Amino acid sequence: MRYIGFDMGDGESAVAAFEPGSVIEPQIIPLCGVKSLLSAVGTLMGEIVIGERAYTDALADNLSVRFKSRFTTDPASYEDIVRFVRGILRELTESGKLSPDDRFVVGCPAGWNAACRARYRDLLIRAGMHLPQVISESRAAFLYAKYARTVAMDVDIMGESALVADIGSSTLDFAYIVDGRETGIGTFGETALGGGILDAALLRRAVERSRDRKAIEAVFNESRSWYSYCEIEARRLKEEYFTRLSSEDAPVVKKQIRLCYDGVQKLTLELNNEEVAALIDSPLPELDGRSFAHAIEESLKNAARITADRSPCLLLLTGGASRMPFFRELCSEVFESAVVISCPEPEFSIAKGLSYAGWIDENLRAFRQALHDELTDTRISAIAYEAIPALLPPVVNTLTDLVISDAALPVCAQWKRGEIRSLKEMNEQISKRVSYLFQSPAAQDALAPAVKNWLLTLEQKLQRIIDPICDQYEVPRKEMQLHLTTGHAGNVSFKTGEWLGLPVAGTLITAVVSLTAAALCGGGGVALISAGPLGLLTGLIIGVVTSILGWNVASDLLMKADIPQFLRLIPLEKTLASEKTRRDLKKQLLQNLSQDNSDFQRQLVEDFSKALRGHIYAIAQAAEIPIE
C-alpha cells in the first residue's frame, strides 16, 4: 500500500507517492509525461483530456483552467474539478502507476472551512477517488519540511517557532508551529491571493493595448476555451520571465497569440522589468483596488501580528509562486529576525507533504489504538494497586501532623473557650476543618512529595510499556515521555498541586474525615476528656449513666452535652499533641486505608487510571501534530 499525495493546484498539479517503511522520500509520479501537469481540462471527440492535451492548437472543447480558485464562489467549477480528477485517475490507471490499495490524500487551502472541505471531498468521490482524505496544504508543507531530507535547515524546525508560507496560483496559506507542533492559531491564510491574479492582470493589460481589443473581448465572452488558452499563455510567459530573472538583470519575454475564432485576432503578451513593476504595484479589481504587492504585504504583516507572542525564528517558503523575488524580499522585510528558507522544489513540496501526511495519520491512528489496547484500565489498576503500600506510610504521617496541628488543636482551643458547646459540635467542626484543610494549597504541597514518589514509581513501570510501542510505530520516545512528576509532558501540562489531575485530596477527604473526627472526639473524645485532674469525677459520672442507660446512650448524651466550663480546663491540647495520640491516629488511619479493596484504594486507583488514560491520549494527540 502507498499513500498518494495529490496537489491539485490552480495553475499546475502534481502527484507524489510514499511507501511506508521506505527510506526514500516521496517520489513524484509523472502525469502525461511531465512531473508538473498543467491544471487544464477539456474534451476532444467526447473524451476528457487534461494538461497539454487540453491545451493544443486544435483547442479542446470546454477548455477550463483555474477552476480550483473558483470552487468556493462558482458552482460551475464543480464539473471542471470532477472532469479533471477523472482524467488524473484514468492517466494513473492506464499507465499502471496506481494500485487498488493506494490511498489518496488531497490538499486544500487552509482557509477552506469544514463545509467547503466536505463538499470538495464529495466531488473527489464523485470523480471516482476511493475514500480520499482532505487536509490543508499548509499542513502538508510543514510535514514535508519536517520529514524531507532535502530541506537544508539552518535552525532546528522542531525546536523553534516556525512559519510556513505556501503561495500558489490561487492562495497564500500559513502554518504556525511552535516546538514542532501547531499552536492554538494553527493554519490560516488568504483564499483569493495567489500568482494567478498576475496572470489575469497580464492578459487584461495585453488586451487593453491590442488594436483588436473589441474583437478579442467578444471572443473571450463567447469562448471560454479561448480565454483559458490565453490565460495559460500569460502564466507561462510570467514563469519564463521569473525563471530568467534569476540569471538576467533585465529579461524581456514576448509571445504573440493568434486567436482563430471568428476571423483571426492577434494578441501580444510581453513582460519586462517595467511591466512587471506595473503588474505588481497597480490597483487590481480582484483585490478591491489594492495592488498585488500591497495585498501580499498586508497578509504577511497580519501573519506577523498573529504570531507576535513568539515570532517565527524560521520562515519556510513553498509553492510555485514563492520563486518570485519580490515575495521573498517582502518576507525578509516583514520577518526580519527570521531565517528565510525556500524549498528546493517548491512546486512539488505540497504533493510530497500530502503523501507523508497519509502515512503519518494512519500510523498514529494505529499507534493510539496500540496504546489503548496495551494500557487497559485493568492493567493500569493492577500497577497502581501494587504501588499503594509504598504510598500510604508517608501520606498517613503527613495527614496525622496536618490533622492534629491545623484542625484538632485549633478546634480544641475554641471548645475550651466555650465557643463550641458540645463534643458533637466539636466533632462537626473538626470534620469541616479537615475537609477544608485537605483542599488547601498547603495540604497539597505537604502531600506532594509522597504522591510524586508514588507517581514516579508508576511512571517508570508504565514507560516500560509505552516505549516499545513508540519504537514499533516510529514515534520518538521523547514525544511520549509521561513526566508525571514534573508537571509537563510534551505539549500537555498540569499544575503542581493537581498531580496529573488526580483528585487525591478528594479521595482522602471521603476516607479520612469521619475517621479522624471520630478518633479524636467521638469515642476517643470521651477518653480524652476523662484524662487530667477531673478525670476521676468524669469517669464516675460516665459509669453511673452507663449502668442505667447503657454505653451507646451514655456516649451519645455526653457527645451532645454542654460540658461545664470547669471540665473544659483539662489539658486537652497536651493530650492531643502527645506522641501516643499521634501514634494511635496513624495506626487507625493506616489500618483503614490499607484494607484490601477499601473505598479509598478503589477510588484512588479508579481516578488514577482515568486521569492517566486521558493524559496519555493528550500527549499522543500532541505527538500527532494535529494541524487541520
C-alpha positions as CSV (number, residue, x, y, z in Angstrom):
1,M,0.0,0.0,0.0
2,R,1.2,3.5,-0.8
3,Y,-0.1,7.0,0.1
4,I,-0.7,9.1,-2.9
5,G,-0.4,12.9,-2.4
6,F,-2.5,14.8,-4.9
7,D,-1.8,18.5,-5.1
8,M,-4.4,20.0,-7.4
9,G,-3.1,23.5,-8.0
10,D,-4.9,26.3,-9.7
11,G,-2.1,26.5,-12.2
12,E,-0.3,23.2,-12.2
13,S,-0.9,19.9,-10.4
14,A,1.4,17.2,-9.1
15,V,1.1,13.7,-7.7
16,A,3.6,12.0,-5.3
17,A,3.7,8.5,-3.8
18,F,5.1,7.3,-0.5
19,E,5.5,3.7,0.6
20,P,5.5,3.1,4.4
21,G,8.8,1.8,5.7
22,S,10.7,3.3,2.8
23,V,13.9,5.3,3.5
24,I,13.3,7.1,0.2
25,E,11.4,10.4,0.1
26,P,8.0,10.5,-1.7
27,Q,8.5,10.2,-5.4
28,I,6.8,12.4,-8.0
29,I,4.7,10.4,-10.4
30,P,4.8,11.8,-13.9
31,L,1.4,12.6,-15.4
32,C,1.1,12.6,-19.2
33,G,4.9,12.5,-19.4
34,V,5.5,15.5,-17.1
35,K,6.1,15.9,-13.4
36,S,4.1,19.2,-13.1
37,L,0.9,18.9,-15.1
38,L,-1.0,21.9,-16.4
39,S,-4.3,22.2,-14.5
40,A,-6.4,22.3,-17.6
41,V,-9.3,20.1,-18.6
42,G,-11.4,19.9,-21.8
43,T,-12.9,17.3,-24.2
44,L,-11.8,16.1,-27.6
45,M,-14.3,14.0,-29.5
46,G,-16.2,13.4,-26.3
47,E,-13.1,12.2,-24.3
48,I,-11.8,14.0,-21.3
49,V,-8.3,15.4,-21.9
50,I,-6.1,17.0,-19.3
51,G,-2.9,19.0,-19.2
52,E,-1.2,19.7,-22.5
53,R,-3.7,17.5,-24.4
54,A,-6.4,20.0,-23.5
55,Y,-4.1,22.9,-24.5
56,T,-3.4,22.3,-28.1
57,D,-3.7,24.3,-31.3
58,A,-6.8,22.3,-32.0
59,L,-8.1,23.6,-28.7
60,A,-10.2,21.2,-26.8
61,D,-13.9,21.9,-26.3
62,N,-14.9,23.4,-22.9
63,L,-11.2,24.1,-22.1
64,S,-11.2,25.2,-18.4
65,V,-8.3,26.4,-16.2
66,R,-8.1,28.0,-12.7
67,F,-11.2,26.0,-11.6
68,K,-9.9,25.4,-8.1
69,S,-9.8,29.2,-7.3
70,R,-13.5,29.4,-8.4
71,F,-14.6,26.5,-6.2
72,T,-15.9,28.5,-3.2
73,T,-17.7,31.1,-5.3
74,D,-18.7,29.4,-8.6
75,P,-20.7,26.1,-8.6
76,A,-19.9,25.9,-12.3
77,S,-16.4,24.9,-11.3
78,Y,-17.6,21.7,-9.7
79,E,-17.9,19.8,-13.0
80,D,-14.5,21.0,-14.1
81,I,-13.0,19.6,-10.9
82,V,-14.8,16.3,-11.4
83,R,-13.6,16.0,-15.0
84,F,-10.0,16.9,-14.2
85,V,-9.8,14.3,-11.3
86,R,-11.3,11.7,-13.6
87,G,-8.7,12.5,-16.1
88,I,-5.9,12.2,-13.5
89,L,-7.3,8.8,-12.2
90,R,-7.6,7.4,-15.8
91,E,-4.0,8.5,-16.6
92,L,-2.6,6.9,-13.4
93,T,-4.6,3.7,-14.0
94,E,-3.8,3.3,-17.7
95,S,-0.1,3.9,-17.1
96,G,0.0,1.2,-14.4
97,K,1.0,3.7,-11.8
98,L,-2.0,3.2,-9.5
99,S,-2.7,0.1,-7.3
100,P,-6.1,-0.9,-5.9
101,D,-5.0,-0.4,-2.3
102,D,-3.3,3.0,-2.8
103,R,-4.8,5.7,-0.6
104,F,-5.3,9.3,-1.8
105,V,-4.6,12.4,0.3
106,V,-5.7,15.6,-1.3
107,G,-4.8,19.1,-0.4
108,C,-7.0,22.2,0.1
109,P,-6.4,25.8,1.1
110,A,-6.1,26.3,4.9
111,G,-8.8,29.0,4.7
112,W,-11.5,26.5,3.5
113,N,-13.9,25.7,6.3
114,A,-15.3,22.3,7.1
115,A,-18.3,22.6,4.8
116,C,-16.0,23.5,1.8
117,R,-13.7,20.6,2.6
118,A,-16.7,18.2,2.8
119,R,-18.1,19.5,-0.5
120,Y,-14.7,19.2,-2.1
121,R,-14.3,15.6,-0.8
122,D,-17.7,14.7,-2.2
123,L,-16.6,15.9,-5.7
124,L,-13.4,13.8,-5.4
125,I,-15.5,10.7,-4.6
126,R,-17.9,11.5,-7.4
127,A,-14.9,11.6,-9.8
128,G,-14.0,8.0,-8.7
129,M,-11.5,8.6,-5.9
130,H,-11.9,6.0,-3.2
131,L,-12.3,7.5,0.4
132,P,-9.9,10.4,-0.1
133,Q,-8.5,12.3,2.9
134,V,-8.6,16.1,2.6
135,I,-6.1,18.1,4.6
136,S,-4.7,21.7,4.4
137,E,-1.8,22.4,2.1
138,S,-0.2,24.3,4.9
139,R,0.0,21.1,7.0
140,A,1.4,19.3,4.0
141,A,4.1,21.9,3.6
142,F,5.1,21.6,7.2
143,L,5.2,17.9,7.2
144,Y,7.4,18.0,4.1
145,A,9.7,20.4,5.8
146,K,9.8,18.2,8.9
147,Y,10.5,14.9,7.2
148,A,12.2,15.6,3.9
149,R,15.9,15.1,4.0
150,T,16.4,17.5,1.0
151,V,15.3,20.6,3.0
152,A,18.5,22.1,4.5
153,M,17.6,23.8,7.7
154,D,19.9,26.3,9.4
155,V,17.8,26.1,12.6
156,D,16.0,23.1,14.1
157,I,12.4,23.4,13.0
158,M,11.3,21.2,15.8
159,G,12.9,23.3,18.5
160,E,11.9,26.7,17.4
161,S,8.8,28.7,16.4
162,A,8.4,28.5,12.6
163,L,6.0,29.8,10.0
164,V,5.4,28.0,6.7
165,A,4.2,30.4,3.9
166,D,2.7,28.5,0.9
167,I,1.9,30.7,-2.1
168,G,0.5,29.1,-5.2
169,S,-1.6,30.2,-8.1
170,S,-4.8,30.9,-6.1
171,T,-4.0,31.1,-2.3
172,L,-1.5,32.2,0.3
173,D,-1.6,29.8,3.2
174,F,0.3,29.9,6.5
175,A,1.0,27.2,9.1
176,Y,2.4,28.4,12.5
177,I,4.4,25.8,14.5
178,V,5.9,26.2,18.0
179,D,8.1,23.4,19.4
180,G,7.3,21.2,16.4
181,R,3.5,21.4,16.9
182,E,0.7,23.6,15.8
183,T,-0.4,26.3,18.2
184,G,-4.0,27.3,19.0
185,I,-3.6,29.5,15.9
186,G,-2.7,26.6,13.6
187,T,-3.3,27.3,10.0
188,F,-4.7,30.4,8.4
189,G,-4.4,32.3,5.1
190,E,-5.9,34.1,2.1
191,T,-8.2,32.0,-0.1
192,A,-8.1,34.5,-3.0
193,L,-4.5,35.7,-3.2
194,G,-2.1,33.9,-5.4
195,G,0.1,34.2,-8.5
196,G,-2.9,33.5,-10.8
197,I,-4.1,37.1,-10.2
198,L,-1.0,38.3,-12.0
199,D,-1.8,36.0,-15.0
200,A,-5.2,37.5,-15.3
201,A,-3.8,41.1,-14.9
202,L,-1.1,40.4,-17.6
203,L,-3.7,39.1,-20.0
204,R,-6.1,42.0,-19.3
205,R,-3.4,44.7,-19.8
206,A,-2.4,43.0,-23.1
207,V,-6.0,43.0,-24.4
208,E,-6.4,46.7,-23.4
209,R,-3.3,47.6,-25.5
210,S,-4.3,45.5,-28.5
211,R,-5.7,47.0,-31.7
212,D,-8.1,44.1,-31.8
213,R,-9.3,44.8,-28.3
214,K,-13.1,44.8,-29.0
215,A,-12.9,41.7,-31.2
216,I,-10.8,39.8,-28.6
217,E,-13.1,40.8,-25.8
218,A,-16.0,39.4,-27.9
219,V,-14.1,36.2,-28.4
220,F,-13.5,35.8,-24.7
221,N,-17.2,36.5,-23.9
222,E,-18.3,33.8,-26.3
223,S,-15.5,31.2,-25.9
224,R,-14.4,30.1,-22.5
225,S,-11.8,27.8,-24.2
226,W,-10.0,30.7,-26.0
227,Y,-9.9,32.8,-22.8
228,S,-8.4,29.8,-20.8
229,Y,-5.9,29.3,-23.6
230,C,-4.7,32.9,-23.4
231,E,-4.6,32.8,-19.6
232,I,-2.3,29.7,-19.8
233,E,0.0,31.6,-22.2
234,A,0.1,34.5,-19.8
235,R,1.1,32.3,-16.9
236,R,3.8,30.6,-19.0
237,L,5.2,33.9,-20.0
238,K,5.2,35.1,-16.4
239,E,7.0,31.9,-15.3
240,E,9.6,32.3,-18.1
241,Y,10.3,35.9,-17.0
242,F,10.9,35.0,-13.4
243,T,13.0,31.9,-14.3
244,R,15.2,34.1,-16.5
245,L,15.3,36.8,-13.8
246,S,17.4,34.5,-11.7
247,S,20.3,34.8,-14.1
248,E,19.5,38.1,-16.0
249,D,19.1,41.6,-14.7
250,A,16.5,42.8,-17.3
251,P,14.9,39.9,-19.1
252,V,12.4,40.6,-21.9
253,V,9.9,37.9,-22.8
254,K,7.4,38.1,-25.6
255,K,4.7,35.9,-27.1
256,Q,2.3,36.6,-30.0
257,I,-1.0,34.7,-30.0
258,R,-3.3,34.1,-32.9
259,L,-7.0,33.7,-32.0
260,C,-8.8,31.8,-34.7
261,Y,-12.4,32.1,-33.7
262,D,-14.5,34.5,-35.8
263,G,-11.7,35.5,-38.1
264,V,-8.2,35.9,-36.8
265,Q,-7.1,38.3,-34.0
266,K,-3.6,38.9,-32.8
267,L,-2.7,39.4,-29.1
268,T,0.8,40.2,-27.9
269,L,1.9,39.3,-24.4
270,E,5.1,41.0,-23.2
271,L,7.0,41.2,-19.9
272,N,10.0,43.2,-18.9
273,N,11.0,44.8,-15.6
274,E,8.8,47.9,-16.1
275,E,5.7,45.8,-17.0
276,V,6.2,43.5,-14.0
277,A,6.6,46.5,-11.7
278,A,3.3,47.9,-13.1
279,L,1.6,44.5,-12.6
280,I,2.7,44.2,-9.1
281,D,2.1,47.8,-8.0
282,S,-1.1,48.8,-9.9
283,P,-4.6,48.6,-8.3
284,L,-6.4,45.4,-9.2
285,P,-10.2,44.8,-9.3
286,E,-9.7,41.3,-7.9
287,L,-8.1,42.8,-4.7
288,D,-10.7,45.6,-4.3
289,G,-8.4,48.2,-5.7
290,R,-5.3,47.1,-3.8
291,S,-2.1,46.2,-5.6
292,F,-0.8,42.7,-5.6
293,A,2.3,43.8,-3.7
294,H,0.2,45.7,-1.1
295,A,-2.1,42.7,-0.6
296,I,0.8,40.3,-0.1
297,E,2.5,42.7,2.3
298,E,-0.8,43.1,4.3
299,S,-1.2,39.4,4.5
300,L,2.4,38.9,5.7
301,K,2.0,41.7,8.3
302,N,-1.2,40.1,9.6
303,A,0.7,36.8,9.9
304,A,3.4,38.7,11.9
305,R,0.7,40.1,14.2
306,I,-0.9,36.8,14.8
307,T,2.4,35.2,15.7
308,A,3.8,38.1,17.6
309,D,3.8,36.4,21.0
310,R,6.5,34.1,19.8
311,S,7.8,35.5,16.5
312,P,8.9,32.8,14.0
313,C,12.6,32.1,14.0
314,L,12.2,30.2,10.7
315,L,10.2,31.2,7.7
316,L,9.8,28.4,5.2
317,L,8.6,29.4,1.7
318,T,7.0,26.9,-0.5
319,G,4.6,26.9,-3.5
320,G,5.5,27.7,-7.1
321,A,4.9,31.4,-6.7
322,S,7.5,31.6,-3.9
323,R,10.1,31.8,-6.7
324,M,9.1,35.5,-7.2
325,P,12.0,37.6,-5.9
326,F,9.7,40.4,-4.6
327,F,7.8,37.9,-2.5
328,R,11.0,36.7,-0.8
329,E,12.1,40.2,-0.3
330,L,8.8,41.1,1.4
331,C,9.1,38.1,3.6
332,S,12.5,39.1,4.7
333,E,11.4,42.6,5.4
334,V,8.3,41.7,7.5
335,F,10.0,38.9,9.4
336,E,13.4,40.5,9.7
337,S,14.6,38.4,12.6
338,A,13.6,35.1,11.0
339,V,15.8,32.8,8.8
340,V,14.1,32.6,5.4
341,I,14.4,29.3,3.6
342,S,12.9,28.3,0.2
343,C,12.1,24.7,-0.6
344,P,14.4,23.4,-3.4
345,E,11.4,22.3,-5.5
346,P,8.5,24.4,-4.1
347,E,6.2,23.2,-6.8
348,F,6.4,19.6,-5.5
349,S,6.6,20.1,-1.7
350,I,2.8,20.1,-1.2
351,A,2.3,16.8,-3.1
352,K,5.2,15.2,-1.2
353,G,3.9,16.5,2.1
354,L,0.4,15.2,1.4
355,S,1.8,11.7,0.9
356,Y,3.7,12.0,4.1
357,A,0.5,13.1,5.9
358,G,-1.4,10.0,4.8
359,W,1.3,7.7,6.3
360,I,1.7,9.7,9.4
361,D,-2.0,9.9,10.2
362,E,-2.6,6.2,9.6
363,N,0.5,5.3,11.6
364,L,-0.5,7.4,14.5
365,R,-4.1,6.1,14.5
366,A,-2.6,2.6,14.8
367,F,-0.2,3.9,17.5
368,R,-3.1,5.3,19.6
369,Q,-5.0,2.1,19.2
370,A,-2.0,0.1,20.4
371,L,-1.7,2.3,23.4
372,H,-5.4,1.8,24.1
373,D,-5.1,-2.0,23.8
374,E,-2.0,-2.3,26.0
375,L,-2.8,0.3,28.6
376,T,-6.2,-1.0,29.7
377,D,-7.9,0.0,32.9
378,T,-7.3,-3.4,34.3
379,R,-3.5,-3.3,33.6
380,I,-3.1,0.3,34.9
381,S,-5.2,-0.5,38.0
382,A,-3.0,-3.5,38.8
383,I,0.1,-1.4,38.6
384,A,-1.4,1.3,40.8
385,Y,-2.6,-1.2,43.4
386,E,0.9,-2.7,43.6
387,A,2.4,0.7,44.4
388,I,-0.1,1.7,47.1
389,P,1.8,0.1,50.0
390,A,4.7,2.4,49.3
391,L,2.3,5.5,49.2
392,L,0.4,5.1,52.4
393,P,3.0,5.4,55.2
394,P,4.3,8.9,54.1
395,V,0.8,10.0,53.3
396,V,-0.5,8.9,56.8
397,N,2.4,10.6,58.5
398,T,1.7,13.9,56.7
399,L,-2.0,13.6,57.3
400,T,-1.6,13.0,61.0
401,D,0.6,16.0,61.6
402,L,-1.8,18.2,59.5
403,V,-5.0,17.0,61.2
404,I,-3.6,17.5,64.8
405,S,-1.8,20.8,64.2
406,D,-4.2,22.5,61.8
407,A,-7.6,21.0,62.7
408,A,-7.8,19.3,66.1
409,L,-5.8,21.8,68.2
410,P,-7.4,25.0,66.8
411,V,-10.9,23.5,67.4
412,C,-10.0,22.3,70.8
413,A,-9.0,25.8,71.7
414,Q,-12.4,27.0,70.6
415,W,-14.1,24.3,72.7
416,K,-12.1,25.3,75.8
417,R,-13.1,29.0,75.4
418,G,-16.7,28.0,75.2
419,E,-17.1,28.9,71.6
420,I,-18.1,25.3,70.8
421,R,-20.6,24.0,73.3
422,S,-20.6,20.2,72.8
423,L,-18.4,17.4,71.8
424,K,-20.8,16.7,68.9
425,E,-20.3,20.2,67.6
426,M,-16.6,19.8,68.1
427,N,-16.8,16.7,66.0
428,E,-18.6,18.6,63.2
429,Q,-16.1,21.5,63.3
430,I,-13.1,19.1,63.1
431,S,-14.8,17.4,60.1
432,K,-15.3,20.7,58.3
433,R,-11.8,21.9,59.1
434,V,-10.2,18.7,57.9
435,S,-12.3,18.8,54.7
436,Y,-11.2,22.4,54.1
437,L,-7.6,21.6,55.0
438,F,-7.3,18.7,52.6
439,Q,-8.3,21.0,49.7
440,S,-6.0,23.8,50.6
441,P,-2.7,24.5,48.7
442,A,-0.8,24.0,52.0
443,A,-2.1,20.4,52.3
444,Q,-1.5,19.7,48.6
445,D,2.1,20.9,48.9
446,A,2.6,18.8,52.0
447,L,1.3,15.7,50.3
448,A,3.0,16.4,47.0
449,P,6.4,14.7,47.9
450,A,4.7,11.4,48.8
451,V,2.3,11.5,45.9
452,K,5.1,12.4,43.5
453,N,7.3,9.5,44.7
454,W,4.3,7.2,44.1
455,L,3.8,8.6,40.6
456,L,7.5,8.2,39.8
457,T,7.2,4.5,40.5
458,L,4.1,4.2,38.3
459,E,5.7,6.4,35.6
460,Q,8.7,4.1,35.4
461,K,6.6,0.9,35.1
462,L,4.2,2.5,32.6
463,Q,7.0,4.0,30.5
464,R,8.4,0.5,30.0
465,I,5.1,-0.5,28.3
466,I,4.9,2.7,26.2
467,D,8.5,2.8,24.9
468,P,8.3,-0.4,22.8
469,I,5.0,0.8,21.2
470,C,6.8,4.0,20.2
471,D,9.6,2.0,18.6
472,Q,7.1,-0.2,16.7
473,Y,5.3,2.8,15.2
474,E,8.3,5.1,14.7
475,V,7.1,7.7,17.2
476,P,10.1,9.2,19.0
477,R,10.2,8.1,22.7
478,K,10.7,11.7,23.8
479,E,7.3,12.6,22.4
480,M,5.6,10.1,24.7
481,Q,7.5,10.7,27.9
482,L,4.9,10.8,30.7
483,H,6.7,13.1,33.1
484,L,4.1,12.6,35.7
485,T,6.2,14.2,38.4
486,T,7.4,17.3,36.6
487,G,4.0,18.8,35.6
488,H,4.8,18.9,31.9
489,A,4.8,16.3,29.2
490,G,5.2,17.3,25.6
491,N,2.6,19.8,24.8
492,V,0.5,18.8,27.9
493,S,0.9,20.4,31.3
494,F,-0.8,20.4,34.7
495,K,-0.4,22.3,37.9
496,T,1.9,21.1,40.6
497,G,-0.9,20.7,43.1
498,E,-3.1,18.7,40.7
499,W,-0.8,15.7,40.3
500,L,-1.9,14.8,36.8
501,G,-5.5,16.0,37.7
502,L,-5.7,13.2,40.2
503,P,-8.1,14.1,43.0
504,V,-6.0,12.6,45.8
505,A,-7.3,15.2,48.2
506,G,-10.9,14.5,47.4
507,T,-10.4,10.8,47.7
508,L,-8.7,11.3,51.1
509,I,-11.5,13.5,52.4
510,T,-14.1,10.8,51.9
511,A,-12.0,8.2,53.5
512,V,-10.3,10.1,56.4
513,V,-12.6,13.0,57.6
514,S,-15.0,10.8,59.5
515,L,-12.3,8.5,60.7
516,T,-10.1,11.3,62.2
517,A,-13.0,13.2,63.8
518,A,-14.3,10.0,65.4
519,A,-10.8,9.1,66.7
520,L,-10.2,12.5,68.2
521,C,-13.6,13.4,69.6
522,G,-16.0,10.6,69.2
523,G,-15.5,7.5,71.4
524,G,-11.8,8.6,71.6
525,G,-13.0,12.0,72.6
526,V,-14.7,10.7,75.7
527,A,-11.4,9.1,76.7
528,L,-9.6,12.4,76.1
529,I,-11.8,14.5,78.4
530,S,-11.6,11.7,81.0
531,A,-7.9,12.5,81.5
532,G,-6.4,15.0,83.9
533,P,-7.3,16.1,87.4
534,L,-11.1,15.8,86.9
535,G,-10.9,12.5,85.1
536,L,-12.0,10.5,88.2
537,L,-15.2,12.6,88.6
538,T,-15.9,12.4,84.9
539,G,-15.3,8.7,84.9
540,L,-17.7,8.2,87.9
541,I,-20.5,10.2,86.1
542,I,-20.0,8.2,82.9
543,G,-20.0,5.0,84.9
544,V,-23.3,5.8,86.6
545,V,-25.1,6.9,83.4
546,T,-23.7,3.9,81.6
547,S,-25.0,1.5,84.3
548,I,-28.5,3.0,83.9
549,L,-28.8,3.6,80.2
550,G,-26.1,1.6,78.5
551,W,-22.8,2.8,76.8
552,N,-24.3,3.8,73.5
553,V,-26.9,6.1,75.1
554,A,-24.4,7.4,77.6
555,S,-21.8,8.2,74.9
556,D,-24.5,9.9,72.8
557,L,-25.7,12.0,75.7
558,L,-22.1,13.0,76.6
559,M,-21.4,14.0,73.0
560,K,-24.5,16.3,72.9
561,A,-24.0,17.6,76.4
562,D,-22.9,21.2,77.2
563,I,-19.8,20.4,79.2
564,P,-19.4,22.7,82.2
565,Q,-16.7,25.3,81.9
566,F,-14.7,23.8,84.8
567,L,-14.5,20.4,83.0
568,R,-13.0,22.2,79.9
569,L,-9.9,23.2,81.8
570,I,-8.4,19.8,81.5
571,P,-5.1,19.9,79.4
572,L,-6.7,18.5,76.3
573,E,-4.2,20.2,73.9
574,K,-1.3,18.3,75.6
575,T,-3.2,15.0,75.2
576,L,-4.0,15.7,71.5
577,A,-0.4,16.7,70.7
578,S,1.1,13.7,72.6
579,E,3.1,11.1,70.8
580,K,0.6,8.5,71.9
581,T,-2.3,10.3,70.2
582,R,-0.3,10.7,67.0
583,R,0.7,7.1,67.1
584,D,-2.8,5.9,67.7
585,L,-4.2,8.1,64.9
586,K,-1.5,6.9,62.5
587,K,-2.3,3.3,63.4
588,Q,-6.0,3.8,62.8
589,L,-5.5,5.7,59.5
590,L,-3.0,3.1,58.2
591,Q,-5.2,0.2,59.1
592,N,-8.3,1.6,57.5
593,L,-6.5,2.9,54.3
594,S,-4.6,-0.4,53.9
595,Q,-7.6,-2.6,53.8
596,D,-7.7,-4.5,50.6
597,N,-10.2,-3.1,48.1
598,S,-11.1,-0.4,50.5
599,D,-13.2,2.5,49.3
600,F,-10.1,4.7,49.4
601,Q,-7.9,2.3,47.4
602,R,-10.7,1.6,44.9
603,Q,-11.4,5.3,44.3
604,L,-7.8,6.2,44.2
605,V,-7.0,3.6,41.6
606,E,-10.1,4.3,39.6
607,D,-9.3,8.1,39.5
608,F,-5.6,7.5,38.6
609,S,-6.5,5.1,35.8
610,K,-9.0,7.5,34.3
611,A,-6.6,10.5,34.6
612,L,-3.6,8.6,33.2
613,R,-5.5,7.4,30.2
614,G,-6.6,10.9,29.5
615,H,-3.1,12.2,29.9
616,I,-1.6,9.5,27.6
617,Y,-4.3,10.3,25.0
618,A,-3.5,14.0,25.3
619,I,0.3,13.6,24.7
620,A,-0.4,11.1,21.9
621,Q,-2.6,13.8,20.2
622,A,0.2,16.3,20.7
623,A,2.7,13.9,19.1
624,E,0.4,13.7,16.1
625,I,0.9,17.4,15.1
626,P,-2.8,17.8,14.6
627,I,-2.8,20.7,12.1
628,E,-6.1,20.6,10.2
